[in-house]
Amino acid sequence: MAPQSGSTSTRFRSYAAALFGAGLILGGVPIINPTVLQAPAGFSVRADEVDELIKEVEAISNETNAKNEEVKALEDRIVESEKELEGKREEVAAATQRADKALAREKSLQGEVNIVAGAKYRGSIIDPITNAMGASNPQTAIDRAAYLTTLARRTEDAVKGLSEATEKAAEAHTDAARAAAQAEFQLNDLKKQHEELDKQREELERRTEEVKRRVDSLNVNDRLRWIQKNGPITAGLENFAGTSGVVDAAMTRLGAPYGWGATGPNVFDCSGLVQWSYAQQGKSIPRTSQAQVAGGIPVSRDQLQPGDVVGFYPGVTHVGIYVGNGQIVHASDYGIPVQVVPLDSMPFAGAARY
């Protein structure tokens, strides 16, 4: 693909310069202060030359990034639990309303049954033979018989209606009680999730501070090794422009700093960059790295296309966006700006297409 001119390719070229201290910003995002970090002439490091110190920092950072994804996943589960709890509360209210209506119906029918029972007690209901014998004429007997038949049917209907109303009221109250119990259970479960989230956030904060301390204490050479640990490319970046709208969006963020839990537009973590890039194309995808790879159409490694989400490491604790030619763009680690690196620089764990 022919290089493209304009602001996008300019940002790509500026990134290479900025990485080595020739510039201060790219796309409006500060990266490395050249007065603080200068690369020795001819300095270059391959991924397989990373020393033990960098490997140690990387291991701590990977664990921290995984914890960051765990915290985000827990936050998402809590949001879903809160929605479910609200649904249960609405269910309780509806069930209680049904139970109240059923109870009112039961009381109404009970009153009607009581009226019929009172009439019978007062002797208003007598058998047909007695009715005929006591009538002054045949028409009176017929009228009395019709009245008694109606009253008997009314009694039967009232008793049957009362029985059904009582049963429905009992069922409605049972439903309300069950919904209330489920809501109470979910409320308690939600409280436990919030407590767990607080613990996880504390653990994440402890880990992030350790990573920051380790990275910030690296000397100039080791800091450069840290930044180059995945073998970022700085030449020909403009060739990836136009391969995918998602790729174009992500590439405008080259040089943006890393931040745990950050979703842009100027600071990102790995899944935050992926989610933001898709959002620029009007697409909504999950928030965490695991969910992003699991949520799309599975793609094999040899079928990758620009814009596909690629997962790395066991448990898919890291993600990037495939840009083509065996490269991905990703937000890597603390102290490392958004960069383009080889797909093979990290252990492949799956991919998805949206």
RODO-2510 file (C-alpha; in nm, 4 decimals, decimal comma):
residues 354
     n   res          X          Y          Z
     1     m     0,0000     0,0000     0,0000
     2     a     0,1357     0,3386    -0,0926
     3     p     0,2233     0,5752     0,1905
     4     q    -0,0441     0,8312     0,2689
     5     s     0,0243     1,1970     0,3170
     6     g    -0,1426     1,4166     0,5759
     7     s    -0,1733     1,4329     0,9513
     8     t    -0,1891     1,0564     1,0070
     9     s     0,1382     0,9752     0,8312
    10     t     0,2972     1,2807     0,9911
    11     r     0,2111     1,1429     1,3335
    12     f     0,3609     0,8075     1,2353
    13     r     0,6894     0,9678     1,1314
    14     s     0,6923     1,1917     1,4375
    15     y     0,6600     0,8925     1,6652
    16     a     0,9889     0,7450     1,5524
    17     a     1,1628     1,0734     1,6210
    18     a     0,9932     1,1199     1,9545
    19     l     1,0890     0,7756     2,0739
    20     f     1,4542     0,8630     2,0424
    21     g     1,4243     1,2060     2,1949
    22     a     1,4008     1,4111     1,8786
    23     g     1,0533     1,5405     1,9679
    24     l     0,8365     1,6047     2,2713
    25     i     0,4823     1,5223     2,1651
    26     l     0,2882     1,3228     1,9136
    27     g    -0,0820     1,3759     1,8515
    28     g    -0,0884     1,6229     2,1427
    29     v     0,0298     1,3589     2,3910
    30     p     0,3576     1,4043     2,5809
    31     i     0,5884     1,1041     2,5740
    32     i     0,9592     1,1270     2,6554
    33     n     1,1463     1,4355     2,7637
    34     p     1,4667     1,4375     2,5547
    35     t     1,6568     1,6305     2,8195
    36     v     1,6009     1,3428     3,0600
    37     l     1,6364     1,0421     2,8310
    38     q     1,8979     1,0451     2,5569
    39     a     1,9939     0,7351     2,3597
    40     p     2,3642     0,6723     2,2972
    41     a     2,4642     0,6942     1,9321
    42     g     2,3806     0,3763     1,7454
    43     f     2,1896     0,2347     2,0412
    44     s     1,9542    -0,0524     1,9555
    45     v     1,8278    -0,3553     2,1416
    46     r     1,6525    -0,6649     2,0105
    47     a     1,3766    -0,8329     2,2109
    48     d     1,6001    -1,1357     2,2786
    49     e     1,8664    -0,9103     2,4327
    50     v     1,6519    -0,7939     2,7226
    51     d     1,8519    -0,8519     3,0402
    52     e     1,7362    -1,0105     3,3640
    53     l     1,6520    -0,6778     3,5262
    54     i     1,4118    -0,5896     3,2489
    55     k     1,2649    -0,9404     3,2566
    56     e     1,2042    -0,9050     3,6281
    57     v     1,0290    -0,5700     3,5852
    58     e     0,8307    -0,7128     3,2952
    59     a     0,7117    -1,0068     3,5063
    60     i     0,5902    -0,7712     3,7790
    61     s     0,4251    -0,5480     3,5204
    62     n     0,2501    -0,8435     3,3535
    63     e     0,1120    -0,9559     3,6893
    64     t    -0,0071    -0,6024     3,7563
    65     n    -0,1696    -0,5740     3,4154
    66     a    -0,3464    -0,9045     3,4780
    67     k    -0,4688    -0,7732     3,8131
    68     n    -0,5887    -0,4582     3,6357
    69     e    -0,7992    -0,6736     3,4016
    70     e    -0,9363    -0,8687     3,7001
    71     v    -1,0437    -0,5467     3,8695
    72     k    -1,2161    -0,4235     3,5536
    73     a    -1,3934    -0,7574     3,5110
    74     l    -1,5120    -0,7426     3,8722
    75     e    -1,6345    -0,3864     3,8195
    76     d    -1,8338    -0,5056     3,5186
    77     r    -1,9829    -0,7936     3,7195
    78     i    -2,0867    -0,5507     3,9920
    79     v    -2,2609    -0,3299     3,7364
    80     e    -2,4503    -0,6352     3,6088
    81     s    -2,5344    -0,7402     3,9648
    82     e    -2,6707    -0,3938     4,0392
    83     k    -2,8926    -0,4179     3,7309
    84     e    -3,0136    -0,7627     3,8395
    85     l    -3,0838    -0,6348     4,1894
    86     e    -3,2884    -0,3466     4,0507
    87     g    -3,4795    -0,5978     3,8405
    88     k    -3,5483    -0,8117     4,1469
    89     r    -3,6735    -0,5083     4,3371
    90     e    -3,9142    -0,4307     4,0542
    91     e    -4,0212    -0,7954     4,0581
    92     v    -4,0879    -0,7753     4,4327
    93     a    -4,2987    -0,4624     4,3849
    94     a    -4,5015    -0,6217     4,1039
    95     a    -4,5519    -0,9469     4,2967
    96     t    -4,6566    -0,7557     4,6081
    97     q    -4,9082    -0,5558     4,4042
    98     r    -5,0530    -0,8770     4,2609
    99     a    -5,0735    -1,0267     4,6075
   100     d    -5,2550    -0,7199     4,7431
   101     k    -5,5086    -0,7322     4,4587
   102     a    -5,5626    -1,1037     4,5106
   103     l    -5,6123    -1,0477     4,8832
   104     a    -5,8669    -0,7712     4,8163
   105     r    -6,0526    -1,0036     4,5801
   106     e    -6,0462    -1,2768     4,8405
   107     k    -6,1935    -1,0441     5,1039
   108     s    -6,4657    -0,9287     4,8635
   109     l    -6,5726    -1,2836     4,7851
   110     q    -6,5533    -1,3783     5,1506
   111     g    -6,8089    -1,1039     5,2198
   112     e    -7,0400    -1,2436     4,9528
   113     v    -7,0104    -1,5948     5,0942
   114     n    -7,0909    -1,4564     5,4373
   115     i    -7,4091    -1,2925     5,2993
   116     v    -7,5243    -1,6195     5,1445
   117     a    -7,4402    -1,8101     5,4597
   118     g    -7,6372    -1,5561     5,6641
   119     a    -7,9381    -1,5942     5,4378
   120     k    -7,9276    -1,9689     5,4830
   121     y    -7,8928    -1,9326     5,8585
   122     r    -8,2011    -1,7090     5,8696
   123     g    -8,4022    -1,9693     5,6800
   124     s    -8,4143    -1,7912     5,3471
   125     i    -8,2937    -2,1050     5,1739
   126     i    -8,5334    -2,3977     5,2028
   127     d    -8,5736    -2,7161     5,0068
   128     p    -8,8071    -2,7300     4,7011
   129     i    -9,0760    -2,9486     4,8674
   130     t    -9,1110    -2,7141     5,1624
   131     n    -9,1173    -2,4228     4,9206
   132     a    -9,4043    -2,5738     4,7183
   133     m    -9,6075    -2,6629     5,0245
   134     g    -9,5800    -2,3133     5,1654
   135     a    -9,6702    -2,1319     4,8449
   136     s   -10,0131    -1,9659     4,8157
   137     n   -10,0346    -2,0503     4,4453
   138     p    -9,8334    -2,2274     4,1725
   139     q    -9,6770    -1,9052     4,0381
   140     t    -9,5452    -1,8159     4,3796
   141     a    -9,3940    -2,1618     4,4034
   142     i    -9,2286    -2,1184     4,0633
   143     d    -9,0927    -1,7760     4,1581
   144     r    -8,9591    -1,9079     4,4860
   145     a    -8,7976    -2,2032     4,3104
   146     a    -8,6259    -1,9742     4,0600
   147     y    -8,5027    -1,7485     4,3381
   148     l    -8,3734    -2,0418     4,5381
   149     t    -8,1968    -2,1860     4,2335
   150     t    -8,0307    -1,8508     4,1666
   151     l    -7,9310    -1,8161     4,5296
   152     a    -7,7890    -2,1674     4,5357
   153     r    -7,5877    -2,1003     4,2186
   154     r    -7,4695    -1,7734     4,3674
   155     t    -7,3589    -1,9576     4,6762
   156     e    -7,1728    -2,2166     4,4705
   157     d    -7,0052    -1,9490     4,2555
   158     a    -6,9098    -1,7408     4,5585
   159     v    -6,7531    -2,0373     4,7354
   160     k    -6,5690    -2,1441     4,4199
   161     g    -6,4518    -1,7874     4,3544
   162     l    -6,3364    -1,7530     4,7130
   163     s    -6,1408    -2,0756     4,6877
   164     e    -5,9689    -1,9624     4,3655
   165     a    -5,9001    -1,6135     4,5025
   166     t    -5,7518    -1,7602     4,8188
   167     e    -5,5258    -1,9850     4,6109
   168     k    -5,4147    -1,6982     4,3850
   169     a    -5,3496    -1,4727     4,6826
   170     a    -5,1359    -1,7427     4,8408
   171     e    -4,9414    -1,7925     4,5155
   172     a    -4,8905    -1,4174     4,4723
   173     h    -4,7641    -1,3802     4,8277
   174     t    -4,5315    -1,6765     4,7746
   175     d    -4,3963    -1,5166     4,4547
   176     a    -4,3449    -1,1866     4,6357
   177     a    -4,1688    -1,3586     4,9248
   178     r    -3,9462    -1,5544     4,6850
   179     a    -3,8575    -1,2415     4,4860
   180     a    -3,7835    -1,0537     4,8082
   181     a    -3,5583    -1,3356     4,9284
   182     q    -3,3724    -1,3402     4,5955
   183     a    -3,3314    -0,9630     4,6072
   184     e    -3,1956    -0,9872     4,9609
   185     f    -2,9520    -1,2582     4,8523
   186     q    -2,8338    -1,0491     4,5581
   187     l    -2,7970    -0,7451     4,7804
   188     n    -2,5756    -0,9403     5,0205
   189     d    -2,3815    -1,0855     4,7273
   190     l    -2,3367    -0,7355     4,5863
   191     k    -2,2009    -0,6148     4,9195
   192     k    -1,9484    -0,9005     4,9145
   193     q    -1,8483    -0,8104     4,5588
   194     h    -1,7918    -0,4489     4,6608
   195     e    -1,5792    -0,5660     4,9535
   196     e    -1,3801    -0,7886     4,7185
   197     l    -1,3442    -0,5000     4,4733
   198     d    -1,2027    -0,2780     4,7470
   199     k    -0,9459    -0,5479     4,8299
   200     q    -0,8566    -0,5989     4,4649
   201     r    -0,8168    -0,2256     4,4105
   202     e    -0,5867    -0,2030     4,7107
   203     e    -0,3823    -0,4914     4,5725
   204     l    -0,3750    -0,3289     4,2288
   205     e    -0,2610     0,0012     4,3773
   206     r     0,0162    -0,1751     4,5673
   207     r     0,1313    -0,3521     4,2542
   208     t     0,1161    -0,0424     4,0345
   209     e     0,3246     0,1519     4,2827
   210     e     0,5820    -0,1275     4,2756
   211     v     0,5936    -0,1219     3,8955
   212     k     0,6245     0,2571     3,8911
   213     r     0,9043     0,2419     4,1465
   214     r     1,0914    -0,0221     3,9479
   215     v     1,0531     0,1503     3,6111
   216     d     1,1231     0,5006     3,7393
   217     s     1,4435     0,3788     3,9038
   218     l     1,5857     0,2349     3,5803
   219     n     1,8929     0,4105     3,4449
   220     v     1,8945     0,5596     3,0951
   221     n     2,0129     0,2465     2,9150
   222     d     1,7796     0,0146     3,1045
   223     r     1,4898     0,2543     3,0510
   224     l     1,5507     0,2359     2,6762
   225     r     1,5684    -0,1416     2,6963
   226     w     1,2366    -0,1350     2,8796
   227     i     1,0762     0,0796     2,6106
   228     q     1,2176    -0,1427     2,3352
   229     k     1,1568    -0,4770     2,5046
   230     n     0,9006    -0,5847     2,2428
   231     g     1,1050    -0,4603     1,9477
   232     p     0,8905    -0,1649     1,8344
   233     i     0,9194    -0,0568     1,4727
   234     t     0,9570     0,3095     1,3859
   235     a     1,0009     0,2981     1,0078
   236     g     0,7283     0,2585     0,7476
   237     l     0,4445     0,3124     0,9931
   238     e     0,2597     0,5193     0,7343
   239     n     0,2160     0,2025     0,5281
   240     f    -0,0463     0,0801     0,7743
   241     a    -0,2682     0,3831     0,7183
   242     g    -0,5982     0,3094     0,5473
   243     t    -0,5919    -0,0660     0,6122
   244     s    -0,8745    -0,0354     0,8657
   245     g    -1,0670     0,2443     1,0333
   246     v    -0,9899     0,0863     1,3696
   247     v    -0,6199     0,0725     1,2840
   248     d    -0,6231     0,4357     1,1710
   249     a    -0,7828     0,5399     1,5000
   250     a    -0,5330     0,3427     1,7077
   251     m    -0,2348     0,4741     1,5124
   252     t    -0,3306     0,8329     1,5918
   253     r    -0,2622     0,7424     1,9543
   254     l     0,0988     0,6389     1,8959
   255     g     0,3071     0,7851     2,1756
   256     a     0,0199     0,8073     2,4239
   257     p     0,1309     0,7038     2,7752
   258     y     0,0133     0,3927     2,9574
   259     g    -0,2235     0,4093     3,2538
   260     w    -0,3896     0,1201     3,4346
   261     g    -0,7637     0,1263     3,3688
   262     a    -0,7315     0,4235     3,1320
   263     t    -0,9615     0,4339     2,8293
   264     g    -0,8371     0,7456     2,6509
   265     p    -0,8368     0,9690     2,4724
   266     n    -0,4833     1,0568     2,5828
   267     v    -0,3900     0,7765     2,8246
   268     f    -0,4622     0,4057     2,7762
   269     d    -0,4197     0,0569     2,9064
   270     c    -0,4221    -0,2296     2,6556
   271     s    -0,7957    -0,3008     2,6420
   272     g    -0,8714     0,0689     2,6806
   273     l    -0,6886     0,1458     2,3556
   274     v    -0,8734    -0,1333     2,1745
   275     q    -1,2132    -0,0240     2,3061
   276     w    -1,1445     0,3428     2,2253
   277     s    -1,0277     0,2642     1,8710
   278     y    -1,3428     0,0664     1,7977
   279     a    -1,5582     0,3380     1,9518
   280     q    -1,4171     0,5861     1,6983
   281     q    -1,5781     0,3657     1,4331
   282     g    -1,9102     0,3598     1,6163
   283     k    -1,8611     0,0060     1,7455
   284     s    -1,9138    -0,0935     2,1069
   285     i    -1,7026    -0,3837     2,2320
   286     p    -1,6390    -0,5273     2,5815
   287     r    -1,4139    -0,3535     2,8284
   288     t    -1,1683    -0,6232     2,9419
   289     s    -0,9034    -0,8062     2,7410
   290     q    -1,0589    -1,1488     2,8023
   291     a    -1,4064    -1,0310     2,7046
   292     q    -1,2766    -0,8533     2,3948
   293     v    -1,1215    -1,1711     2,2566
   294     a    -1,4148    -1,3870     2,3672
   295     g    -1,6812    -1,1476     2,2400
   296     g    -1,5970    -1,1369     1,8707
   297     i    -1,5794    -1,3944     1,5923
   298     p    -1,2799    -1,6237     1,6607
   299     v    -0,9920    -1,5770     1,4177
   300     s    -0,6928    -1,8052     1,3747
   301     r    -0,3442    -1,6619     1,3747
   302     d    -0,2937    -1,7236     1,0022
   303     q    -0,6230    -1,5525     0,9130
   304     l    -0,5592    -1,2222     1,0907
   305     q    -0,6704    -0,9039     0,9165
   306     p    -0,6033    -0,5369     1,0052
   307     g    -0,8389    -0,4323     1,2833
   308     d    -0,8650    -0,7748     1,4479
   309     v    -0,8241    -0,7892     1,8258
   310     v    -0,5307    -1,0076     1,9297
   311     g    -0,4891    -1,1550     2,2784
   312     f    -0,1631    -1,2480     2,4467
   313     y    -0,0383    -1,4451     2,7473
   314     p    -0,2214    -1,7225     2,9356
   315     g    -0,5638    -1,6017     3,0421
   316     v    -0,5577    -1,3312     2,7718
   317     t    -0,4259    -1,0653     3,0079
   318     h    -0,3122    -0,8414     2,7226
   319     v    -0,4575    -0,7304     2,3885
   320     g    -0,3558    -0,5310     2,0850
   321     i    -0,4888    -0,4509     1,7384
   322     y    -0,3469    -0,6256     1,4337
   323     v    -0,2277    -0,3680     1,1786
   324     g    -0,0951    -0,6036     0,9109
   325     n     0,2423    -0,7421     0,8025
   326     g     0,2817    -0,9370     1,1273
   327     q     0,2569    -0,6273     1,3489
   328     i     0,0204    -0,5019     1,6189
   329     v    -0,0393    -0,1645     1,7806
   330     h    -0,0838    -0,1774     2,1569
   331     a    -0,0616    -0,0003     2,4898
   332     s     0,2044    -0,2098     2,6563
   333     d     0,3246    -0,1217     3,0047
   334     y     0,3891     0,1659     3,2401
   335     g     0,6617     0,3896     3,1018
   336     i     0,6096     0,2652     2,7461
   337     p     0,4055     0,4710     2,4975
   338     v     0,1564     0,3203     2,2546
   339     q     0,3706     0,1575     1,9865
   340     v     0,3744    -0,0895     1,6981
   341     v     0,5497    -0,4183     1,7719
   342     p     0,5828    -0,7616     1,6092
   343     l     0,2978    -1,0046     1,6648
   344     d     0,5578    -1,2616     1,7705
   345     s     0,6977    -1,0427     2,0493
   346     m     0,4450    -1,1893     2,2954
   347     p     0,2810    -1,5327     2,3351
   348     f    -0,0313    -1,5467     2,1158
   349     a    -0,3508    -1,6432     2,3028
   350     g    -0,6283    -1,5934     2,0470
   351     a    -0,7912    -1,3326     1,8268
   352     a    -1,1347    -1,1969     1,7431
   353     r    -1,2996    -0,9990     1,4661
   354     y    -1,5805    -0,7453     1,5118
***
